[in-house]
Amino acid sequence: MSKKSKPSATDRKRELFTQGATLPILKNEMRNFHSFSQLVLSAGGLKPTPLVKHSKSTHFEIEILDAQTRKQICIVDKVSPTSTIRDVKHKFHKACGPFLKDYVNIQSIAASSIVTLYFTDLGQQVFLAEYTGPLLIYLIFYMRLTYIYDAKESSRRLRHPVVHLACFCHCLHYVRHLLETVFVHKLSGEHTPLKNLIKGCAFYWGFTSWIAYYINHPQYTPPSFGNRQVTVSALNFLICEAGNHFINVVLAHPNHTGNNACFPSPTYNPFTWLFMLVSCPNYTYEIGSWISFTVMTQTLPVGIFTLLMSIQMSLWAQKKHKVYLKKFDSYVYRKSAVIPFIL
């Protein structure tokens, strides 16, 4: 048997040095593994890294109310803080605040995330102002106030009967318009800008002042053909006023089928038979009223006003006539817009 050799002192030192060097490394590795295992146990199962979600920008909800009844019309949602009143109008599809400028930011008027705006429509107010003014203005000139006409000349000259008849017809015309605006007409939902109110009032009020000044003047000259001219034109005026009223009633109410999406048809009332010839008989009767008033008074201001009104109403009638032609298939045989067989 061979005899093992004993390790030398140098080999024993080298072995002890190697063992002493590996022990700290093993201890460090055990400590790190223990810490990692405690971290995994405390955190639970490994989860995937969540996706970073971008925060949504703040949006406002705008409540639109009726200014008179305080009833809610609608709520315009998803309005950004940088949106303007013009943007809200486009969302609402109607104008919703003539007293707020279009460039005002929503954020500057918002007290919370819900913004309340009051919607007011100037549609009916425009017509009431346009028709009330001429009614009152004409009566002021009819009274021949001293600061308008000379007092001595007014007392010396008696009024011709046509002056009184003209006042009656003029007042009747605008009283009818006022009553129909309140009780008959169904105005569209579109908003009427404030500038249209100013232009309409300036036109009607200005022409009424001019017309009333001449007709009620102490030196007013009666019509050339006397009472016959006055009587015929006055009767024609009353017929046109009645026809205009009955046409507006038909346009404001549905027909017998309960469907007002079809073109208005004439009824048993003879004044509505004009529907068989023209698209807009209400404009036809209106033009007829002012032509009759012009013949009855025989004054230049009334003639100019009648000419301008006839041109404007003819344009409106032609525009509506084109809409009817596109909308209704059975409308081909109605070829006139406002004047039978002519226009």
C-alpha positions in Angstrom: 0.0 0.0 0.0 1.2 3.4 -0.8 1.4 5.9 1.9 -0.2 9.3 1.5 2.0 12.3 1.8 1.1 15.0 4.3 0.3 18.4 2.9 2.9 20.9 3.5 2.4 24.1 5.5 2.3 26.2 2.3 -0.5 24.1 0.8 -2.5 24.3 4.1 -2.3 28.1 4.2 -3.4 28.4 0.6 -6.4 26.2 1.2 -7.4 28.1 4.3 -7.1 31.4 2.3 -9.3 30.0 -0.4 -12.1 28.9 1.9 -11.9 32.2 3.8 -12.4 34.1 0.5 -15.4 32.1 -0.7 -17.4 32.3 2.5 -18.1 36.1 2.4 -19.2 35.7 -1.3 -21.6 32.9 -0.4 -23.0 34.8 2.5 -23.6 37.9 0.3 -25.3 35.8 -2.3 -27.6 34.2 0.3 -28.4 37.6 1.8 -29.3 39.0 -1.7 -31.5 36.0 -2.6 -33.3 36.2 0.8 -34.0 39.9 0.3 -35.3 39.3 -3.3 -37.5 36.4 -2.1 -39.0 38.6 0.7 -39.7 41.4 -1.9 -41.5 39.0 -4.2 -43.6 37.5 -1.4 -44.6 40.9 -0.1 -45.5 42.3 -3.5 -47.5 39.3 -4.7 -47.4 37.9 -8.2 -45.6 39.8 -10.9 -47.8 42.0 -12.9 -47.2 43.6 -16.3 -46.3 47.2 -16.4 -49.5 49.2 -16.6 -49.9 51.5 -19.6 -49.7 55.2 -18.9 -53.1 56.8 -19.5 -53.2 60.4 -20.6 -55.5 62.5 -18.5 -58.6 63.7 -20.3 -59.1 67.5 -20.7 -61.9 69.2 -18.8 -65.2 69.7 -20.7 -68.2 71.8 -19.8 -71.9 71.0 -20.0 -73.9 74.1 -21.1 -77.5 74.3 -20.2 -79.7 76.4 -22.6 -82.8 77.9 -21.0 -85.7 79.9 -22.3 -85.3 83.5 -20.9 -89.0 83.9 -20.2 -90.2 80.5 -19.0 -86.8 79.3 -17.5 -87.6 75.9 -19.1 -84.6 73.9 -20.3 -84.3 73.8 -24.1 -81.3 71.5 -24.3 -77.8 70.8 -22.8 -74.8 71.2 -25.0 -72.1 68.9 -23.8 -68.4 68.3 -24.6 -67.6 71.9 -24.7 -63.9 72.6 -24.2 -62.7 75.5 -21.9 -61.2 77.3 -24.9 -64.5 77.1 -26.9 -66.2 80.4 -27.8 -69.8 81.4 -27.9 -69.7 81.0 -31.6 -68.8 77.3 -31.1 -71.7 76.9 -28.8 -74.0 78.5 -31.4 -72.8 76.0 -33.9 -73.4 73.1 -31.6 -76.9 74.4 -30.6 -77.7 75.0 -34.3 -79.4 78.2 -33.2 -78.3 81.5 -31.8 -78.3 81.4 -28.0 -77.3 84.7 -26.7 -77.1 88.0 -28.6 -75.7 89.8 -25.5 -72.6 87.6 -25.4 -69.9 88.3 -27.9 -68.8 85.5 -30.1 -65.2 85.7 -29.0 -65.9 85.3 -25.2 -64.2 82.1 -23.8 -66.4 79.7 -21.9 -63.7 79.5 -19.2 -64.0 83.2 -18.5 -67.8 82.9 -17.7 -67.8 79.5 -16.1 -68.2 79.2 -12.3 -68.4 75.4 -12.3 -68.4 72.5 -14.8 -72.0 73.3 -15.7 -72.6 76.6 -17.5 -76.1 78.0 -17.8 -77.0 80.3 -20.7 -80.4 81.9 -21.3 -81.7 81.6 -24.8 -83.8 84.4 -26.1 -85.3 84.7 -29.6 -85.9 88.1 -31.2 -88.1 86.6 -33.9 -91.5 87.8 -32.6 -90.1 90.9 -31.0 -88.8 92.1 -34.4 -92.2 91.9 -36.0 -94.0 93.5 -33.1 -91.5 96.4 -33.1 -91.8 96.8 -36.9 -95.6 96.9 -36.8 -96.2 98.9 -33.6 -94.0 101.8 -34.7 -95.9 102.6 -38.0 -99.2 102.3 -36.1 -98.3 104.9 -33.6 -96.3 107.2 -35.9 -99.2 107.5 -38.3 -101.6 108.4 -35.5 -99.2 111.2 -34.4 -99.2 112.8 -37.8 -103.0 112.3 -38.1 -103.5 114.4 -35.0 -101.7 117.3 -36.8 -99.7 118.3 -33.8 -98.5 122.0 -33.7 -94.8 121.1 -33.8 -95.3 119.2 -37.1 -97.8 121.4 -39.0 -98.7 125.0 -38.8 -101.6 125.5 -36.4 -103.4 128.3 -38.3 -103.2 126.4 -41.6 -104.4 123.2 -40.0 -107.4 124.9 -38.4 -108.3 126.8 -41.6 -108.3 123.8 -44.0 -110.7 120.9 -43.4 -109.6 117.4 -44.0 -110.8 115.5 -47.1 -112.7 112.3 -46.3 -109.9 110.3 -47.9 -107.6 111.4 -45.1 -109.8 109.8 -42.5 -110.2 106.7 -44.7 -106.5 106.4 -45.2 -105.9 106.5 -41.5 -108.4 103.8 -40.9 -107.0 101.5 -43.6 -103.4 102.1 -42.5 -104.2 101.3 -38.8 -106.3 98.3 -39.9 -103.3 96.9 -41.9 -100.9 97.1 -39.0 -103.4 96.0 -36.3 -104.0 92.9 -38.4 -100.2 92.3 -38.6 -99.9 92.6 -34.8 -102.7 90.3 -34.0 -101.5 87.7 -36.5 -98.0 87.9 -35.1 -99.3 87.1 -31.6 -102.1 84.6 -32.4 -101.7 83.2 -35.9 -98.1 83.1 -37.1 -95.8 80.2 -36.1 -92.4 81.7 -36.4 -89.5 79.6 -37.3 -86.9 78.5 -34.8 -84.2 80.5 -36.4 -82.8 83.4 -34.5 -83.3 87.0 -35.8 -80.1 89.1 -35.4 -80.4 92.5 -33.7 -79.2 94.3 -36.8 -82.3 93.0 -38.7 -84.5 94.6 -36.0 -82.7 97.9 -36.5 -82.9 97.8 -40.3 -86.6 96.7 -40.3 -87.6 99.4 -37.9 -85.7 102.1 -39.8 -87.4 101.1 -43.0 -91.0 100.8 -41.8 -90.8 103.7 -39.4 -89.0 106.0 -41.8 -91.4 105.4 -44.7 -94.4 105.7 -42.4 -93.3 109.1 -41.2 -92.8 110.2 -44.8 -96.2 108.8 -45.9 -98.1 110.1 -43.0 -96.6 113.6 -43.3 -97.9 114.0 -46.9 -101.3 112.4 -46.4 -102.1 114.4 -43.3 -100.7 117.7 -44.5 -103.1 120.6 -44.5 -102.3 121.2 -48.2 -102.9 117.6 -49.2 -104.5 117.3 -52.6 -107.3 114.6 -52.9 -107.2 112.0 -55.8 -107.8 113.1 -59.3 -110.9 111.0 -60.0 -112.6 111.9 -56.7 -114.8 109.5 -54.7 -115.0 106.9 -57.4 -111.2 106.3 -57.3 -111.3 106.3 -53.5 -114.2 103.9 -53.2 -112.9 101.3 -55.7 -109.4 101.3 -54.2 -110.7 101.2 -50.6 -112.9 98.1 -51.4 -110.0 96.4 -53.1 -107.8 97.2 -50.1 -110.3 95.5 -47.8 -110.5 92.5 -50.0 -106.8 92.1 -50.1 -106.5 92.5 -46.3 -109.2 89.8 -45.8 -107.5 87.5 -48.3 -104.1 88.0 -46.6 -105.5 87.0 -43.3 -107.2 83.8 -44.5 -104.0 82.8 -46.3 -102.0 83.2 -43.1 -104.5 81.1 -41.2 -104.1 78.3 -43.7 -100.3 78.5 -43.6 -100.3 78.5 -39.8 -102.5 75.4 -39.3 -102.1 71.8 -40.6 -104.5 70.6 -43.3 -107.3 68.1 -42.8 -104.9 65.1 -42.9 -102.9 66.4 -39.9 -99.8 66.7 -42.0 -98.4 70.1 -42.7 -95.4 68.8 -44.6 -97.4 69.1 -47.9 -98.0 72.2 -49.9 -101.0 74.2 -48.6 -104.1 73.6 -50.6 -107.1 75.9 -51.1 -110.2 75.3 -49.0 -113.9 76.2 -49.3 -113.0 79.8 -48.6 -112.8 81.7 -51.9 -109.9 83.8 -50.6 -107.7 80.7 -50.5 -108.3 79.7 -54.1 -105.4 81.8 -55.1 -103.2 78.9 -54.0 -104.1 77.3 -57.3 -102.3 80.0 -59.2 -99.4 81.2 -57.1 -97.0 79.8 -54.5 -97.2 82.7 -52.1 -100.7 84.3 -52.2 -100.0 86.1 -49.0 -97.4 88.2 -50.8 -99.9 88.7 -53.6 -102.5 90.0 -51.3 -100.0 92.2 -49.5 -98.8 93.8 -52.7 -102.5 94.3 -53.7 -103.2 96.1 -50.5 -100.4 98.6 -51.0 -101.3 99.2 -54.6 -104.8 99.9 -53.5 -103.6 102.3 -50.8 -101.4 104.0 -53.4 -104.3 104.6 -55.8 -106.6 105.7 -52.9 -104.2 108.3 -51.5 -102.4 109.2 -54.8 -99.2 110.2 -53.1 -95.6 109.7 -54.2 -94.2 108.3 -50.9 -96.8 105.6 -50.9 -95.9 104.7 -54.5 -92.2 104.4 -53.7 -92.9 102.3 -50.6 -95.2 100.0 -52.6 -92.5 99.6 -55.3 -89.8 98.6 -52.8 -92.1 96.3 -51.0 -93.2 94.6 -54.2 -89.6 94.0 -55.3 -88.7 92.5 -51.9 -91.8 90.3 -51.6 -91.2 89.1 -55.2 -87.7 88.0 -54.3 -89.0 86.2 -51.2 -91.8 84.5 -53.2 -89.3 83.3 -55.9 -87.1 81.8 -53.2 -90.0 79.9 -51.6 -91.2 78.9 -55.1 -87.9 77.2 -55.8 -88.1 75.4 -52.5 -91.6 74.1 -53.2 -90.5 72.9 -56.7 -87.7 70.8 -55.1 -89.7 69.5 -52.2 -93.1 68.6 -53.7 -93.4 66.4 -56.8 -97.0 67.4 -57.5 -96.1 71.1 -57.6 -95.0 71.3 -61.3 -98.3 72.7 -62.5 -97.9 75.8 -60.2 -95.7 78.0 -62.4 -96.1 81.4 -60.8 -94.5 82.6 -57.6 -96.5 85.7 -56.7 -98.2 87.2 -59.8 -100.4 84.7 -61.7 -99.1 83.9 -65.2 -96.4 86.6 -64.9 -94.0 86.1 -62.0 
